[in-house]
Amino acid sequence: MAKRGGFPAGAMPGNMTNMLKQAQRMQRQMEESQRQLEEKEYTATAGGGAVEITVTGKKLLTAVKIDPDAVDPEDVEMLQDLIMAAANEALGQADEESTQLMNSISGGLNLPF
């Protein structure tokens, strides 16, 4: 009795082969793009430049600059808020660029990254 559906041993239809090649190419592009993003740095400021934070695409803090005029012993909470605001902005920049790049590679497919 003949088999229904299926393909001869080891054979795939041409369309499936092309899809696999495209998926492998997309995976290589994503890996390279991720590596580039991880090496990139993102800087943000808060308080009119009183606080400057730099992070990497790996979300590691690499620099914190604080204007001495921003240091008020009577208002430490304001300085803490400025640091958090600048850090969150820099991390947001890294996330946004990563999302945009991955969406451009995947063509808007809803893939888990």
C-alpha positions in Angstrom: 0.0 0.0 0.0 1.3 3.4 -0.9 2.1 6.0 1.7 -0.1 9.0 1.8 1.4 12.5 2.2 5.0 12.6 3.2 8.1 12.8 1.0 10.8 10.3 0.1 13.4 9.7 2.8 15.5 12.8 3.3 13.6 14.9 0.8 11.9 18.2 1.6 9.8 20.2 -0.8 11.6 23.2 -2.2 9.5 25.7 -0.4 10.3 24.2 3.0 14.0 24.2 2.2 13.8 27.9 1.3 12.0 28.6 4.5 14.6 26.8 6.6 17.4 28.8 4.8 15.6 32.0 5.4 15.1 31.1 9.1 18.8 30.3 9.5 19.8 33.6 7.8 17.4 35.5 10.1 18.9 33.8 13.1 22.5 34.7 12.0 21.3 38.3 11.5 19.7 38.5 14.9 22.8 37.1 16.6 25.1 39.6 14.9 22.7 42.4 15.6 22.4 41.4 19.3 26.2 41.3 19.6 26.4 44.9 18.1 23.7 46.1 20.4 25.4 44.7 23.5 28.6 46.6 22.6 26.7 49.9 22.0 26.4 52.6 24.8 23.4 54.7 25.6 23.6 58.0 27.5 20.8 60.0 29.1 20.7 63.0 31.4 18.2 64.3 34.0 17.9 67.6 35.7 19.1 69.7 32.8 22.3 67.7 32.6 22.9 67.6 36.4 23.1 63.8 36.2 24.4 61.8 33.2 24.1 58.0 33.1 25.7 55.7 30.5 24.7 52.0 30.0 25.5 49.3 27.5 23.2 47.3 25.4 23.8 44.5 27.9 22.2 46.9 30.5 25.3 47.4 32.4 26.0 50.8 34.0 29.3 52.1 32.7 29.3 55.7 33.8 27.7 58.1 36.2 28.4 61.8 36.1 27.0 64.2 38.7 27.3 67.9 38.6 28.6 69.0 42.0 25.9 71.7 42.1 23.3 68.9 42.1 24.6 67.6 45.4 22.5 69.2 48.1 22.9 67.5 51.5 19.5 68.9 52.4 17.8 67.3 49.4 19.4 63.9 48.8 16.1 62.5 47.5 16.2 64.9 44.5 19.6 63.6 43.5 18.4 60.0 43.9 15.4 60.8 41.7 17.6 62.4 39.0 19.9 59.3 39.0 16.9 57.0 38.6 15.4 59.1 35.9 18.6 59.2 33.9 19.2 55.5 34.3 15.7 54.5 33.3 15.9 56.8 30.2 19.2 55.2 29.1 17.9 51.7 29.7 14.8 52.6 27.8 16.9 53.8 24.8 18.7 50.4 24.8 15.4 48.5 24.9 13.8 50.6 22.2 16.7 50.2 19.8 16.8 46.4 20.4 13.1 46.1 19.8 13.2 48.1 16.6 16.2 46.2 15.3 14.7 42.8 16.0 11.3 43.8 14.5 13.1 44.9 11.3 14.9 41.6 11.0 11.9 39.4 11.8 9.6 41.4 9.5 7.2 42.0 12.4 6.8 38.3 13.2 5.8 37.9 16.8 8.9 35.9 17.9 10.0 35.6 21.5 13.3 37.4 22.0 
